């Protein structure tokens, strides 16, 4: 595999970004889900192409002699081994209590600090943790731990908020909150203004239809 096993395989990682307005996708290794794009990044230095490693291109894949399916399988294996997913309630995430990982618990802890808005944060302990919203197994495990279908709110490329779907949730309020929060973060951290639903029975992530009311977009999500 032209050095792939020895030099490349263990240096692959994944990131998620918004698919809109990108003209270079055809030249990159990528997988699309809804309006989001999963891309593969190579850490280190690529001697063949004489450059610091950025997003993996199809030209590089051809040089290594590997298929896209293998590339993403290896990159996911690295993510889980070196940057595993962490699911925390909002308070633990705010305090950076990464050891309170609900995904590693037999059952989620009883919530005693908030009853009006059950927010959870899906991330990792480094960066680009929002990539795990693109992993069906992680969303399914999260849904099982939280015992319900999930409303997925992209906070940035680094983390996403999860809520358990329940009757009476104001989806437009959530959408406006995501839109407003996105305007407060650097453009480089932007992921999406959409909100999503994960169905644990069909194992499907989909965009929740709707539109932003900009005059209400400044509200804080968890108020």
N, C-alpha and C positions, 0 to 999 in steps of 0.2 A: 504493500500500500504506500510505497514511496515515502517512508518515514512517518506515516500517520500514527501507527501504533506506538512508536517510540517517542515522538516529539509533539504530536498534535492532540491526540485523544484526550489526555488528562488536562488540557488547557482550554477546553471548550466550555462556554457558559451561555446562558440564555437571557434575553431581555424581551420585554413586551413594549410596543409603542403604537401610536395611532397610525392607521394605514393611509389616512388622507394626505393628499398633496405630495406623495413620494413618487418620484419618477424612476428611481433606481431599483425598484423591487425586482424586476426581471433579472438583474445581474446578481442578486443576493439569494442566499439560502433563506427561505422564509416559509411560514405557514400562517394562513389567515383564518380568523374566527370572528364573525361579525365585522365590526369596524376596527379590529385590533390585529396587529401583526406580531408574530413570534419570530425573532431573529436570533442568530447565533453569533457570538463574539469569541474571538480567540485572544487569550491573554498572552503577553510576552512579545517576542520578536520573530517575525517570519523571514528567515534567511533567504528563501527562494525569491520572495517578492521584495526583499530589502526594505521593509517598512515595519513600524510598530503595528501590531495587529489590531485591526478594527473588526467590522462585521464580516463574517465569512462570505465569500463570493462563490459563484458557481465555477469560476475559473480556478479557484483554489481547490474546490471539490474534485474537479476533473484532474488536476495535478496530483492530488492524493489518491485518486482512484476509488472514491467512495460514493455511495448513494446518499441522497438527502435523508432518507429514513434512518440510516445508520448514524449519520451525523447528529440528528436530533435525539436519537436514543442515547448516544454517548454523552451528549450535552446534558440531558435530563439526569442521567446517572451521576454526573459531576455535581449538578445542582443539589440533588438530594444528599449526596455524600459530604459536600463542603459548605453548602448554603441551604440547609433544609428549611422547609416551611415552618412558621410559627403562627399559631392562632391564639390570641390573647383577648381578654375583655379590654374595654377601652381604658380603664384605670391602670391595669397592668402595663399596657402599651405605653401610656403616658409616662409611667415610672420606669420604663425599660426593663421590666421584669421578664426577660426572655425565658427564664426557667419555668414560668407559669404557662407552659404550652399545652393548651387543651387537646391538641392532636396526640399528645403523649400520655394523656390521662385516661383512666378507665371510664370516668364520667366527668362531665364538666362541673366545676364548682358552683354551688348555689350563689346566685347573684344577690348581694345585700346592699350594694351601693347605689343602684339605680333601678327603677322599675318602669320608667316612662319611655325609654329608648334604649333597647338592648343592642348596643353597638359592640361589635368585635372587630379586631384588626388582624388581617392576614398579611404576613410579611415574612422576612427572614432576619437574621441578626447582622446583616451586612448592608446591601443595597439591592435595588432592582427586585424587591420582594413581591411586587405586584405580578410578576411573571406566573405566580402560582394560580392566578385566576384562569390561566390557560391550561392548567393541568386538571383533567377530569377526575382523576383519582383523589387529588387533594380537595377539590370541591365536594366530592361525594363523601369523603371522610368528615369534612367540616359539617356537612348537612346531617350526617348521622350523629356526630357528637352534639350538635345543637338541636337535633331532633325536629327538623323541618326543612321546607324549601327555603332558599336563600335569596335575599335581595343583595346585590353586589354593587357597591358604590366605589368607583375608582377615585382614590384620594391623590394619587400621583403614580409615577412609574415605580415607586418604592414600596407602596402598600395600598391595600384596598380595605374598605369597611364592609363588614357583613352584618346583615340583620336577618333574623328569622321572619319569614313571611307570616303575617297575621292579618286578620280582618280589620279593616279600618285604617291601614297604613296610608298616609297621604303621599302618593308617589310623586305628585307634582311638587310638593314641598321638598321632598328629597332631591328631585332633579334640580330644582332651583338652588338648593344648598350646594350640590356638587358643582354647578356652574359658577356660583359665587366664590366657592373655595378655590376653584381652578384659576380664577382671575387674580388671586392673592399669591400664587406660587410662581416661581421662575418658569419661563417657557420651556426650559430644558427638562423640567420635571412633569410636564403636562402629559396626561394619558388620554382621557376621554371626558366629554360632557354627558355622555349617555349613562343611564343606569341599567342594570341587568338583573335577570332572574335565573337562578339555577334550580331546575326541577330534579329532585332526587330520585323520582320514579323513572323519568325518561333519560336522566343523565345529560341533560341539555342546558347549555348556557345561551340565553337569548336577550336581545335588547328589548326593554320595556318601551313600547311606543309612547310618544308624548313630545311636548315642546316646552322650552324654557320661557318663563315669564320674567323678563329681565328686571322689571321693577321690584321683584321679590327675591332677586338672586343674591342679596347680601346676607341673608339669614344664616346663622350658624347651624350646621346639621344637627347637633346634639342638644340644642336648646329645648 
